[in-house]
Amino acid sequence: MATQQRSTPLVPGAAAGAADFAEGGGGGVVARGYWEQAWRRFKRDRLAIVSGVFVVFLGLAAFIGAPLAQHWLGHGPNDLIKGGVDNFVPVGPWSHVDAGQGHRTLLVLGSSDLLGRDEFLRLLYGARVSLEVAILATILGVSMGVALGTIAGFYGGFVDTIVSRLTEIVMAFPLLLFAIALAATVGDRLNSYTMFGIFQHGIVSLTLVIGLFSWFYPARIVRAQVLSLREKEFVEAARMVGNSNLRIMRSHLLPHLVGVIIVYSTLTVATNILFEAALSYLGVGLPLPDASWGNLLSEAVQFYTLQPWVMLFPGLAILFTTLAFNLLGDGLRDALDPRGSL
């Protein structure tokens, strides 16, 4: 008698195994590494993919599109445009106005203030400021946090106590009051540092203020991870073959922390964008006339009843950017650790 063939798999996962077998050309199951599996999981998250595309597009618009738009429009973000104000309020989007000396120019999103400066260009250059400050401050803060957290978790004892108490002190420090006091005392001197002309005024000082006071969360997260990892067999094996403590931390512990660091860094960028905007809104961030999303919101307060779009555009820019980084971070967390232990 002919045996009846089953159309459904006998055990869970048999279909996935068959698919892997087929992808291997019939030669066996294809082995996939950790990063390949993470990428396959990440591709299934459409919100994370859209958020990543938005972040890339924003970076291109800020660093490449802004100079191109300035060249095409024929004026800069800080230029005062003669016809950019109508009846003591900024002109609306897509306005062709008098730029002086018989020349007319286009304000794509209208003007941003009573001086007639271009809202569109200032949004693009403000995106550059926000990304530079947020990313540089994240790199600084996460690097410090990973280093201190790894040392505290690995050595334990007195070293762990010192780092933990220092972390608690920094967490309790009133950062906003410190930033305001710093701006009122040595703010002009700090804003003058441009790292040999690489960055514009105020970027370095904002990066230092935000980065030096944002390392405590990654330090606590990494410390907890290292406390569990240092008791694993591979660490004991590394000790037995004569590896130094520094080599064990660098070559054996840090590779296990890459997923945690990537996820936390992505989420921290969004937080730093909001904090930079808040400082600039209060007048202690990027100095005028340079554009920042925060000082664009601050200038728009006096016009929101007459021209609400002046406040709408920078507000939407902050909203969509922080939302994109948060969704990207959530997608990376699910992809790098589907068990949810990150």
N, C-alpha and C positions, 0 to 999 in steps of 0.2 A: 504493500500500500504506500502510496505517496504521502509523505509527511506534510502536514499543513503548515505553511509558513506564516509567521507572525508579522504583522505590519507595525507593531508598537515595540519599543525597546523593553527588554526584560528587567533592566535595573535602571535606577536614576542615573543620569549622566551618560547613558549609552549613546544618545543622539549626538551630544557634544563630542564624545570620543570618536564617533563615526565621522563627524565633520572634520575633526583634526586629522584622522586617518586619510580622508579624501584629499585634504589640502596637502598632505605629504606625498601625494602621488601613489598611494597604495603601499608605500614602503614602511609605514609605521606612524605612530602618533608624533606630531611635531612638537618638540619641546619649546616652550616660550619662557623667556626670562622675565624678571620682575618688572622692568621698565616697559617691555613690550605688552605685558598684561595690563599694566597701569594705563598705557596709551589706549588700548582697546576699550577699557572701561570708561576712560575719559571721553572718547569719541561718542559714546552713547548718551552723554549728557548734553543735550542741545543748548540749554541755557548757558552752560559753561563754555561751549564752543562759540556761541554768539558773543558772550562777554569777552572772551579772548580776542575775537576779531575786532570788537569795539576798542579794546585797549590798544591793539596794534594800530588801528586806524587813528586813534587819538594821538599816539606818539608820532606817527607820520605827519599828521596835520600840524602838530605843534612845532616839530623840528625841521620839517621840509616844506610843509604847506604854508606856514606863516611868512617866511621870506619871499616865497613865490607870490603869495597874495599881496604882500606889500609892494613888490615890483609891478604887479599887474594893475593895482589901484593907483599907484603913483604917489602914495603918501604913507607915513609911518604911523605906528600906534600912538605915539606921543605928539604927533603934529596937531596944531590948533587950526581947525578948518573954519574959515570965516562964515560960511553959510550953514554950519552944523547946528545952529540954534534958531528956533522959530518961536517968537513970543515968549522968550525966557524959559523955554523947555527944549529938551533935545528933539531933533527931528526923528521921524519914524523910519522904519526899514525901507530899503530900496529907494533912497532919496538921492537925486542928482543935485548937488549943491555947489555953490561958488567957493572955490578953494583959494581965491585971490589971484591977482594979475591976469584976469580974464580966463582963468583955467577952471573948468568944472570937473568934479570928481564924483564918484559913486560911494555912498555909505550903505553897504549891503544890509546891515542890521541897524542902521541909524547911528546916531551919536550917543555917547555914554554920559555926557555931562554938559555943563554950561560953557565949556571951552570948545565944544564941537569935535572932540576926539572920536575916532572910529571905534564903535562897539565891536564890530566883527574882528578887526585886527587885535584889539585888546583882549578879546576872548581867546584867540589863538595864542598870543604871547602869554596870557595868563595860564593857559594849559601847560605851556613849557615850564613856567615857574612852579606850578603845583606838582608836576611830575618830577622835576629836578629835586625839589625839596623833599618830597615824599619818598622817592626812591633812595636818594643819598642818605637821608635820616634813617630809613629802614635798614640799609646796609650797615651803617654805623651802629645802630642800636642792637640789631640782631647779632652782629659780630661780637660785640661786647657781651651780650647775654649768653651766647653759645659758649664763649671762652670761659666766663665765670661760672656758668652752670655746669659745664663739663668738669672743671677743676673741683668745684664743691661736691658734686656727686661722686666723683672718682676717689678723692682722698678722704672725704668725710671728716668726722671728728672736729678738731679745732678749726681747720680750714673751712669746713662746711658751716660752722657756727658764725665765723666772721663774715662770709659771703651772705649768709641768710640775714644777719642783722643789718648789713649794709643795704641789702635789697629792701628790707622793710622800711628803713629810713628814707630811701629814695622814693618808695611808693607813697609815703606820707608827706612828701615835700610838695608844697603848693606851687606847681609849675607855672600856672597862669600868672600868679602874682610875681613870681621870679622873672618871667619874661617881660612883664610891664615895668618892673624896677630896673631891669637890665637896659631896656629901651630908653628909659628916662635918664640913665646915668652915662653909660658908655655905648649907647645904641649907634650914634653917628660913627664912632671909631670902628665898631664891629662891622657895620654895614659897608665900610670902605674896603674891606678885604674881598678881593675878587679871584684869588688863587691864580695870580699872574695873568689876569684878564680872561680866564676861562669862563667864569660865571659873572652875571651882572650883580650889582650892588644888592646886598641883603640876603643873597642865597646862602652864603657860607655861614653867616650868623644864625639864620633860621635852621639850617641843617644841624649845627652844633647844639643849639638849644633843644630842639626836638629829639635828636638822636641820643644825646647824653642823658636824657631823662626818660627813655623808652626801652631800656635794656632789661628792666626787672622782670617783665612777663616772660620773655624767652628764656631768661636765666632760670626762672622757677620751673618752666616746662621741661627744659633740657636737664636740669638737675634731677627731676623725678624720673626721667627716662634713663639717665645714666645710673641712678641708684639701683634700678632693676637689671640693667645690662651688665654691670660690673661683676655680678655673681654668676654670669653664664659660663658655660664650659669653654667657649672659644677664648674668653679673656684669661682663664686659668691656663689654657694651653699656650697662649702667647707669653705668659709669664714663665712657663716651664722651659721654653726654648730661648729665654734670655732677652726678650724684648723689654726696652725701657718703658717707664710709665708714659713718657711723652709719645713714644711710638704707638703704644697701645691706644691712647686717646685719639691720636691722629689717624691711625690706619685701621683700627678695629672698632672703635666706638662711634666716631663721627660718620662713617658710611651708613650706620643704622639710624642716624638722626636726620638724614637728608630729607626724607619725606616730611617730618615735623617742621624743619626749617623752611622748606618751600611753602608749605601751607600757611604757617604763621606769618611769613614775610609778605605773602600776597594780601592777607587780611590786614596787616599793619600798614601797608601802603594806603589803603582806604582811610584808616584812622588818621594817618599823618596828613592826608589831603584836607580832611575836615579841620584838623588842628591848625594847619597853615592858613586856611581860609579864615578861621576864627581870629587868629592873631592879626592878620591883615585887616579884617573888618574892624577890629578895635584900634587900629592905627599903630600897632607895635610890630607889624610884620614887614612886608616889602615896602620900602619907602616910595612915595609918589615922586615923579609921575609914572614910574614903571607900573605895568598892569599886573594885577593879581585878581583871581576870582573873588577874593575877600574884599579888596578895596573897591572893586566894581560894585559889589553889593552895598558897601558903605556909601558910595556916592549916589546910588540909586534910591536911597531911602527918601530923599526929598522930592522925588518925582513919581513915586509909585501910585499915587492917586490920579495923576494926569497922564503919565506914560508908563503903565505897569510892565510893559515889555522890557524896560531898562533893567528891572530887577528879575524878570522872568528868565532871560537868557543865561546869566551867570548862575542863577539858582538851579536851572535844569542841567547845566554843565556839571555842577558839583554833584547833583543827585545821580545822574546817569553814570558818572565816573566812579563814584563810591559804590554804587550798586553793581557795576560791572566787576570791580575788583572783589567785592564780597561774593558774588556768584561764582567767579573764577576760583576763588579760594575754596568755596564749598565743593565745587567740582573736583578740584585737585585732591581735597581731603578724601572724598569718596573713591577716587581712582587709586590713590596711593595706599589707602588702608580701608578696604571694603568692610572690615570687621568693626570699624568705628573706634579704634583705640587711640587715634591721634588726638 
